[in-house]
């Protein structure tokens, strides 16, 4: 991604990219097999 001349715009675009990544993670969590999810959660303990 190219840097813009507006630092505020760059900051906003970076924030949007972070939010998009979080959405991808949440989508993966809600769509994957519940058994896999339980195993992943148990692995965090």
C-alpha positions as CSV (number, residue, x, y, z in Angstrom):
1,X,0.0,0.0,0.0
2,X,1.3,3.4,-0.9
3,X,1.7,6.1,1.7
4,X,-0.5,9.1,1.1
5,X,0.4,12.6,1.8
6,X,-2.2,12.8,4.6
7,X,-1.0,11.1,7.8
8,X,-4.5,11.0,9.2
9,X,-5.7,9.1,6.1
10,X,-2.8,6.7,6.5
11,X,-3.7,6.1,10.1
12,X,-7.4,5.5,9.2
13,X,-6.5,3.1,6.4
14,X,-4.2,1.2,8.7
15,X,-7.0,1.0,11.3
16,X,-9.4,-0.3,8.6
17,X,-6.8,-3.0,7.7
18,X,-6.6,-4.1,11.3
19,X,-10.4,-4.3,11.6
20,X,-10.7,-6.3,8.4
21,X,-8.2,-8.8,9.8
22,X,-10.2,-9.1,13.1
23,X,-13.3,-9.7,11.1
24,X,-11.6,-12.5,9.1
25,X,-10.6,-14.1,12.4
26,X,-14.1,-13.8,13.8
27,X,-15.6,-15.2,10.7
28,X,-13.3,-18.2,10.9
29,X,-14.2,-18.8,14.5
30,X,-18.0,-18.7,13.9
31,X,-17.8,-20.9,10.8
32,X,-15.3,-23.6,11.9
33,X,-16.3,-26.9,13.4
34,X,-17.3,-26.6,17.1
35,X,-15.0,-29.5,18.1
36,X,-12.0,-27.7,16.5
37,X,-13.0,-24.5,18.3
38,X,-13.3,-26.3,21.7
39,X,-9.8,-27.9,21.1
40,X,-8.3,-24.5,20.3
41,X,-9.9,-22.9,23.4
42,X,-8.8,-25.7,25.6
43,X,-5.3,-25.3,24.2
44,X,-5.2,-21.7,25.4
45,X,-5.7,-22.7,29.0
